[in-house]
């Protein structure tokens, strides 16, 4: 029987006592030289066996602890989504009102804000929605926000160009698009544009390309009035190599940072001059009521009522534009 099995049940004290007794016995029965050699061999064997037993016990204990330890698992919360299906950045739109359609969470309320107005709708059970909006003329950004029944939100933004005059250039076989950015070079029949994202774009021009200076009350100007450094919106048709065949060019200014703020919350206090709203995240929003806004009057609102407000942040002040009651 191997030593490490025979002595697996010994305590540390028994182990050393046994070695001592064995040593005395061997020394009394055998010659000193032989006894010392045997003693050394047995001692080394016992020490090795004891070490193996300790290591084996430790491995078994660690294995048992590993097997019994269970890592807790959590299911990640799925974020609310919102997508607009029929419009993308820098599309050229030639009609207003425009029906915007897309997808979000089932039965969510949808608010779409343009530079001028706000519009409320609701998603169907499958999450699809259609909402008719009015667009401002020229280059602008629309903001869409969806709220579920808990007030959690998703939002998206789209930069678009609305121009009725561009309708005559529409070609069903080509994509109507706009290149927007700063002019970096002008050569015969070509304008080089540095886009908002830093990409260098090429727009081709022709004798029938129209130039409009929006900064001068939408005055029609000559091609020679366009200069390097101007900020432009070049509307046209894309060909296969991404060179835009420009038909209509607006000399304009960059869009200002989006200050539109659409909020879901519960009224905590309301007077004729001020509305205090507790937002879904627990923050308080104080709104100084303007003379007019789109939506119900103060007399039609109550404390603890859930509403949606749309407006602009001006400095540290919330400039109210619309009040909506969620669609049930």
C-alpha positions in Angstrom: 0.0 0.0 0.0 1.5 3.4 -0.9 2.7 5.5 2.0 0.6 8.6 1.1 -2.6 6.5 1.2 -1.7 4.7 4.5 -0.9 7.9 6.2 -3.7 10.0 4.7 -5.6 10.0 8.0 -2.7 11.1 10.2 -2.6 14.5 11.9 0.5 16.6 11.8 1.4 15.5 15.4 0.9 11.8 14.7 3.0 12.2 11.6 6.1 13.5 13.4 5.6 11.1 16.4 5.7 8.2 14.0 8.9 9.3 12.4 10.6 9.6 15.8 9.5 6.1 16.9 10.6 4.6 13.7 14.0 6.2 13.9 14.6 4.9 17.4 13.6 1.4 16.4 15.9 1.3 13.4 18.8 2.7 15.3 18.5 0.0 17.9 18.2 -2.9 15.5 20.7 -2.0 12.8 24.1 -0.7 12.3 24.4 3.1 12.5 25.4 3.7 8.9 22.6 1.4 7.5 20.1 2.9 9.9 20.9 6.4 8.8 20.5 5.6 5.1 17.2 3.8 5.7 15.9 6.6 7.9 16.8 9.2 5.3 15.0 7.3 2.5 11.8 6.7 4.6 11.7 10.3 5.8 11.9 11.6 2.3 9.2 9.3 1.1 6.9 10.2 4.0 7.4 13.9 3.5 6.7 13.6 -0.2 3.6 11.5 0.5 2.4 14.0 3.0 2.9 16.9 0.5 1.0 15.0 -2.2 -1.9 14.4 0.2 -2.1 18.1 1.2 -2.0 19.2 -2.4 -4.7 16.7 -3.4 -6.9 17.8 -0.6 -6.5 21.5 -1.5 -7.3 20.8 -5.2 -10.5 18.9 -4.2 -11.6 21.6 -1.9 -11.0 24.4 -4.5 -12.8 22.2 -7.1 -15.8 21.8 -4.9 -16.0 25.5 -4.2 -15.7 26.3 -7.9 -18.5 23.9 -8.7 -20.9 25.2 -6.1 -20.3 28.9 -6.9 -22.9 30.3 -9.2 -22.4 33.5 -11.1 -25.6 35.5 -11.0 -26.9 36.3 -14.5 -29.0 39.4 -15.4 -31.1 40.1 -18.5 -30.0 43.4 -20.0 -32.7 45.9 -20.5 -33.6 46.4 -24.1 -33.4 50.1 -25.1 -36.3 51.8 -26.8 -35.7 52.4 -30.5 -36.9 54.9 -33.0 -36.2 54.9 -36.7 -37.5 57.0 -39.6 -37.9 54.9 -42.7 -38.7 57.3 -45.5 -36.2 60.1 -44.8 -32.4 60.2 -44.3 -29.8 63.0 -43.8 -29.6 65.5 -46.7 -32.6 64.1 -48.6 -34.3 66.7 -50.8 -38.0 66.9 -50.1 -40.3 68.6 -52.6 -43.7 68.4 -50.8 -45.1 69.7 -47.6 -47.1 68.5 -45.6 -45.0 65.3 -45.6 -46.0 62.0 -44.1 -43.1 60.6 -42.0 -43.2 56.9 -41.3 -41.0 54.6 -39.2 -40.8 52.1 -36.4 -40.6 52.3 -32.6 -42.0 50.5 -29.5 -45.6 49.3 -29.7 -48.2 52.0 -28.9 -45.6 54.7 -28.1 -46.5 58.4 -28.4 -44.5 60.1 -31.1 -43.6 63.8 -31.2 -41.8 65.3 -34.3 -40.5 68.9 -34.0 -39.4 71.0 -36.9 -37.9 74.5 -36.7 -41.4 75.9 -36.5 -43.9 73.4 -35.2 -44.5 70.2 -33.2 -46.7 67.3 -34.2 -48.1 64.4 -32.0 -49.0 60.9 -33.1 -49.0 57.3 -31.8 -47.5 54.0 -33.0 -49.6 51.0 -33.8 -49.4 47.7 -32.0 -46.7 46.5 -34.4 -44.6 49.6 -33.6 -45.1 51.3 -37.0 -46.3 54.9 -37.3 -47.2 57.6 -39.8 -47.3 61.2 -38.9 -48.0 64.1 -41.2 -45.8 67.2 -40.6 -45.2 70.6 -42.2 -41.7 71.4 -43.2 -39.9 74.8 -43.3 -38.4 75.9 -46.5 -34.7 75.3 -47.0 -32.2 73.4 -45.0 -33.3 72.4 -41.5 -33.3 69.6 -38.9 -36.3 67.7 -37.6 -36.2 65.9 -34.2 -38.4 62.9 -33.5 -39.0 61.5 -30.0 -41.0 58.4 -28.9 -42.3 57.8 -25.4 -43.5 54.5 -24.0 -46.2 54.2 -21.3 -43.5 54.6 -18.6 -42.1 57.8 -20.1 -38.9 56.2 -21.3 -37.8 57.8 -24.6 -35.9 57.3 -27.8 -35.0 60.0 -30.2 -33.5 60.6 -33.6 -32.7 63.6 -35.8 -32.7 64.1 -39.6 -31.3 66.9 -41.6 -33.3 67.6 -44.7 -33.8 70.1 -47.4 -37.3 71.2 -48.5 -37.6 72.8 -51.9 -40.7 72.9 -54.1 -38.6 74.3 -56.9 -36.5 71.2 -57.1 -39.4 69.0 -58.2 -38.8 69.8 -61.9 -35.4 68.1 -61.6 -36.5 64.8 -60.1 -35.5 61.8 -62.0 -37.0 58.5 -60.9 -33.8 56.6 -61.9 -31.5 58.7 -59.8 -31.3 59.7 -56.1 -32.2 63.2 -55.2 -29.6 64.4 -52.6 -27.9 67.5 -51.3 -24.2 68.0 -50.5 -23.8 70.4 -47.6 -20.7 72.1 -46.4 -18.0 74.7 -47.0 -16.6 75.4 -50.5 -12.9 74.6 -50.6 -12.2 74.8 -54.4 -13.9 76.0 -57.5 -12.9 75.0 -61.0 -14.5 74.8 -64.4 -17.7 72.9 -63.9 -16.8 71.5 -60.5 -17.2 72.6 -56.9 -15.3 70.9 -54.1 -17.1 70.8 -50.7 -15.9 69.9 -47.3 -18.9 68.2 -45.6 -20.0 68.4 -42.0 -18.2 65.1 -41.2 -15.0 66.3 -42.9 -15.5 64.3 -46.1 -14.5 66.0 -49.4 -17.3 65.9 -51.9 -17.6 66.8 -55.6 -20.5 68.6 -57.2 -20.6 69.2 -60.9 -22.3 72.3 -62.3 -23.8 73.3 -65.7 -25.1 76.5 -67.4 -28.6 75.8 -66.1 -27.5 75.4 -62.4 -29.3 78.0 -60.3 -27.6 79.9 -57.4 -29.7 81.4 -54.6 -28.2 83.5 -51.8 -30.4 82.8 -48.8 -28.4 85.3 -46.7 -29.7 88.1 -49.0 -33.4 87.3 -48.9 -33.2 84.4 -51.3 -31.8 86.5 -54.1 -30.9 84.7 -57.3 -27.1 85.3 -58.0 -24.6 84.4 -60.7 -22.2 81.5 -60.5 -19.3 84.0 -60.2 -20.8 85.2 -56.9 -19.9 81.9 -55.3 -16.6 82.0 -53.4 -14.3 79.7 -51.5 -15.4 79.7 -47.9 -19.1 80.0 -48.6 -21.4 77.5 -46.9 -23.7 75.9 -49.4 -26.4 73.4 -49.9 -26.0 71.9 -53.4 -29.1 70.0 -54.4 -28.9 67.6 -57.3 -28.9 64.1 -58.6 -26.3 61.4 -57.7 -24.6 59.4 -60.4 -22.7 56.1 -59.9 -19.4 57.6 -58.8 -21.0 59.8 -56.1 -20.4 63.0 -58.0 -23.5 65.2 -57.6 -25.0 66.8 -60.7 -26.0 70.1 -58.9 -29.2 71.7 -60.1 -29.9 74.2 -57.4 -27.3 75.7 -55.0 -28.2 77.7 -51.8 -25.6 80.0 -50.3 -26.6 79.9 -46.6 -25.2 79.5 -43.1 -24.5 76.5 -40.9 -27.3 75.1 -38.8 -27.2 76.2 -35.2 -26.9 73.5 -32.5 -30.2 71.8 -31.9 -31.9 73.4 -28.9 -35.2 71.6 -29.2 -36.3 69.8 -26.1 -39.2 67.4 -25.9 -40.1 66.2 -22.4 -42.5 63.7 -20.8 -43.5 64.5 -17.2 -46.1 65.0 -14.5 -47.4 68.4 -13.4 -46.4 69.1 -9.8 -47.5 72.8 -9.7 -49.4 75.0 -12.1 -50.3 78.7 -12.1 -51.3 81.2 -14.7 -47.6 82.1 -15.1 -45.6 79.0 -14.4 -45.7 75.3 -15.0 -43.5 72.9 -12.9 -43.0 69.5 -14.3 -41.4 66.4 -12.7 -39.6 64.6 -15.6 -39.4 60.9 -15.9 -35.9 60.8 -14.5 -36.9 62.7 -11.4 -35.6 66.1 -12.4 -37.7 69.2 -12.1 -38.4 71.5 -15.1 -39.8 75.0 -14.4 -41.5 76.6 -17.4 -42.4 80.3 -17.5 -45.6 80.2 -19.6 -45.5 82.5 -22.7 -48.5 84.4 -24.0 -49.4 81.7 -26.4 -48.5 78.1 -27.2 -49.9 75.2 -29.1 -52.2 72.9 -27.0 -54.5 73.1 -24.0 -55.0 76.2 -21.9 -53.8 76.3 -18.2 -57.4 75.9 -17.1 -57.6 72.5 -18.9 -54.6 71.1 -17.0 -54.4 69.6 -13.5 -51.7 68.7 -10.9 -50.4 65.1 -11.2 -51.5 65.1 -14.9 -49.0 63.6 -17.3 -48.2 65.8 -20.3 -45.6 66.1 -23.1 -44.1 69.6 -23.7 -42.0 70.7 -26.7 -39.9 73.8 -26.8 -36.4 75.2 -27.1 -33.7 75.8 -24.5 -32.7 79.4 -24.6 -29.7 79.9 -22.3 -31.0 78.3 -19.1 -34.7 79.0 -19.8 -37.1 76.6 -21.4 -39.1 78.4 -24.1 -42.4 76.5 -24.4 -43.9 76.0 -27.8 -46.4 73.1 -27.4 -48.2 71.1 -24.8 -49.6 67.7 -25.6 -51.6 65.2 -23.5 -50.4 61.6 -24.4 -52.6 59.6 -26.8 -54.2 56.7 -24.9 
